[in-house]
């Protein structure tokens, strides 16, 4: 990764966050909670993929339709996030594989 890639990544991130800041405050609060949760859960392609920008797209459509954020995602933000990444590889999966287990299983 060169310096140009880093600069371009920062530009894209700033543009993304500008879109988030343009949302109503309740949407911003929920987005930040979702972002925090997803960073902890750790889907591998979170930053390089389109998940976060897709969430903003979804929220912008909800705002345009005049819906509240909880009407779109429900009351359980974590469950909504889990549904978004249920088929994605996570860092926990990689760790589980590295210690010899299968992803999603706990050894006794």
N, C-alpha and C positions, 0 to 999 in steps of 0.2 A: 504494500500500500504506500503510494507516494504522497508527497505533500499536496499535490493537486487533488487527489482522491479525498484527502482529509478536508480540504477547503470546500470541495463540492458537497461532501457529506454534511458539513456544518451549514452550508447555504440551504440545503434541502431540509435539514432539521429546523432551522429558523423559520423557513416558509411554512412548514408543517405546524409549528407552534403558533405562528401568526393566525393560521386558520382556526386553531383551537381557541385562541383569545378572542376571535370574532364571534364565537358561539355565546349564547346566553349563559349567565353565571351558573345555573343549575346543571347545564350540560358540561360546562368546564369542570365543575366539581366532580361529577361522575366520571368524566374522561380521565381526570388525574388519578382517581381511585383505581380505575381500570388499568391505567398505565402502570401504576405502582404494583398492582397485583400481577400483571403480566410480566413485569421485570423480575418479580420474585419467582413465579412459576417457571419462567425461563424457556419459552419456545425458542429453538435455535435460530430460526429465521425472523425473529421479531423485528430487528432493526433493518435488516436487508430486504425483508418482505413487504407486503402491502397491508398487513393486518392493521397497524395503527392508522394509516391513511384511509383504509376502508371504514374504520370506526368513525372517523371524522366525516367521511362522505355520508355514512348512514345517519349521523347526527345532524348534518346540514339538511338532509332530506326531511328529517323529523321536524326541524325548526320551520322549514318551508311549508310543511303540512300543518303547522300550528299545534303539534303534539308536545306534551311534556316528556322529559327524558325517561321517566319511569314508566310511561305508557309504552315506550319503545322496548325497553330492556327488562322490565319487571322490577320487583323490589330487591332481588338478590343479585347484586352486581357480580359477586364471585361465581355464582352458578352460570351467569351469562358468559363470563370470560372462559370458564371451563368448557362450555359448549363450543366456543370459538376455536379453542386450541385442542380439542379432544383427539384429533387425528394427527397432531403435530409432534415431532420429536422434541423432547426437552433435555435440558442438561441433566436432569435427574435420571432420565433413561440412559444417557451415555455413562453416567456414573455407575448405575446398576449393572450395565453390561461390562464395565471395566472390572467390577469385583466378581464377575462370573455368573450373575443372575440374569433372568429375563426381565425386560422392562415391565413395570406394573406389578411385579410380584415381590413379596417380601420373604426372605429366608428366615427360618426359625432356628 
